[in-house]
Amino acid sequence: MPLAASVLVDGPSELVFDYAIPDNLKVVPGCRVRIPLRNRPATGTVLRVGEASQADFDLRYLTDLVDPKPLVTTPLLKLAEWITSYYGTPLEQVIRSIIPSSIRGEKGSAKTRRAAVLEKKPTNEEMATLAKRAKRQHDILSLVLVADKPLPISEIGGSSAAASLKALATKGWVKIIDLEIRRDPDANETFIPTEPLQLNPEQQVVHEKICASLESEKPVPILLHGITGSGKTEVYLQATRHALDLGKNVIILVPEISLAPQTIQRFKARFSDLENQIAVLHSNLSQGERFDEWHRIRAGKARMVIGARSAIFAPVRDLGLIIVDEEHEPAYKQENPPKYHARDLAVVRCHLEKCSVLLGSATPSLETFNNTLLGKYDIVHMKERADGAQLPLTRVVDMRIEARKHKGRDAIISDVLRTSIEKRLEAGEQTIVFLNRRGFARSLQCPPCGHVIECNHCAIPLTYHRAEERLVCHVCGHQAVVPRLCPECRDPAIRMQGYGTEKAEVILRKVFPTATIARLDTDTTRRKNALRDVLRDFRAKKIHILLGTQMIAKGLDFPNVTLVGVLNADLSLYAPDFRAGERTFQLLTQVAGRAGRGAMAGEVIIQTSTPHSPSIQFARHHDFDGFVTQELEMRQAFGYPPYTHLALLLARSSHERRAEFTLQTLHRKLEENLPEEIILSDPIPSPLTKSHSQFRFQLLMRGPNARVLSHHLNKILRATPTPEDVIVTADLDAYDLG
């Protein structure tokens, strides 16, 4: 029986076809191949190799190998199979995540430049003769000789040197080649080398624990619970150096792109001797930059990889350590299929490759913390700030009292916060102001009739953006003109409700006219490198007040920041999500940790309308243990993670009744032979009832065993046909319940 390969065809479709393997080709899973597809050539990735099944027709043969070496390593193939088994995601979807589109050949290729390289060294007599008879050729050959490496033709003289180069090539002295040029995302940056710092006793204990794990044959995941400013990054750097000294390679994951520039800067400064062995992977890279960085990793030229969640799939060989910074962040959860969690995949990949994983956070997720209580993970603590500084003093301002002072008007900046900022400006210190909502006004509402202008495609109000003079939907991006009259009753009294970072910036500029103020949110960071430039200026003290959303709330280290102001701290507290309290506590603790990281004392001012909320009070006192104790009791009482696994089943369609009926049908099927330990909720409209012109209905499933939950859910989904215009998705270990 001849061998056949199942090939995932490149392109936006999910086409998988079987092809016979010619005897002269050595094909293994993960290889890139050329195939005949209908009447045209195509490329694809081999998913499986096995004996060809009996069929009524002959299989077509593979044409050729794109690359003799597999594009997907054996450990990554095993990881892909684990994802397919655990999350119930088709293998082809997983492979598309592992191999970026630019690598699959759809949009990217290596950048080359024509260059001249010395083929044969001329004698002194030949050079003298050339100087007399062909001065131009002599000058070009002299440049090539001095360079002693391939010299781009553009540096020699471009098109004007073409004839002379051709003559030199004919004489056999130079050779014209295509020189591959690396598109370096940090090509214009300068990194000043740094030396390792002396570790304090707490850091030393943690470092020794990690070193022991790196040298162990069966390493156990380690949770590093270190308060903000305790020096976790220095531990990461020295642990990385130890891994490299052992001949092993490292992946460093960060949750937000906003944290990437600082992390890259620190690692490239510390490993200046290995700067060219650091690769970067995140969505802000161009297709060409991603192509070059990915191939450098695959070729073994990069021993350290820094990136966001997709970097967990980096084709690193001899992997010794994966560092997951801010492991609690929801950003590690992929919301599009395959819906994996990068932190969990880091643990699984380390198990498959027998390497170490370090999960770091000042506010660990309850899932990770509970794993330490169960003995699945080790835990190490750093309870003191690295430089001896104290945690900032935190004050809570009741905005209900401020509203009465201002006779009911929106009090965006309280008197306490305004006075504190003035003191910092006078002292030459810096301030961070945090508000987790962008735009100018949350909505436009007509007081006489109560009408709120909503998106035509989503069930949420449109947000007013003053810079563009547009109403914008923050879900689908739809834009509309700002009306002068109410669309319902034609009353001109329509008014703005609430505020976002854009309005807060206007207020700050009015209150502090002499201060230099910068705003960081999705609207201001669309330009490439805009985020990096603003953070660099803030670190250089060119900016006095930095206003931003959650992209400035974590991981950033600015020693001159002595004040952090939190506006509208209640925003995340009353979301329809059992994790709302946990996320609020984590966010407030993280943003508070930006203050007082240097020699000067720090202060945090939290503005809230619910000052007695446990999340706010525990964050105020930096009391992680107290928060975890009461939160775990609540989760256990109601059967929520980390004591169970949770699956979200979502049905969406442009036809409301069809989406609802489909989910009701699936609910009835799921109830049949439902395992005893699984709790199945009733179908309900999603909190966001309509998105991108599609109505949404959902149900939740909870159970102590993820495999049982996933198996039962996917068995029903495979056996139950759904209407063509209804999309059904399942999300195991869901983080977004909206």
PEGI-V235435 format. One record per helix or strand. SS is the DSSP state (helix for helix, strand for strand). FROM is the first residue (numbers start at 1). TO is the last residue. Records with the same first field share a line. If there is no record, write none. Layout:
SS=FROM-TO ; FROM-TO
This chain:
strand=3-9 ; 16-20 ; 32-37 ; 40-51 ; 61-61 ; 64-65 ; 111-118 ; 151-152 ; 174-181 ; 222-226 ; 249-253 ; 278-281 ; 304-307 ; 319-325 ; 333-333 ; 341-341 ; 356-361 ; 378-382 ; 393-398 ; 430-434 ; 441-441 ; 443-446 ; 452-452 ; 454-454 ; 461-461 ; 463-465 ; 470-472 ; 479-481 ; 494-497 ; 517-520 ; 545-548 ; 561-566 ; 603-608 ; 645-653 ; 679-680 ; 684-691 ; 694-703 ; 726-732
helix=74-87 ; 91-98 ; 124-133 ; 135-147 ; 153-156 ; 158-170 ; 201-214 ; 232-245 ; 257-270 ; 272-277 ; 287-298 ; 309-313 ; 330-332 ; 342-353 ; 366-373 ; 399-405 ; 415-427 ; 501-511 ; 530-539 ; 550-552 ; 580-592 ; 614-620 ; 624-638 ; 656-671 ; 706-719
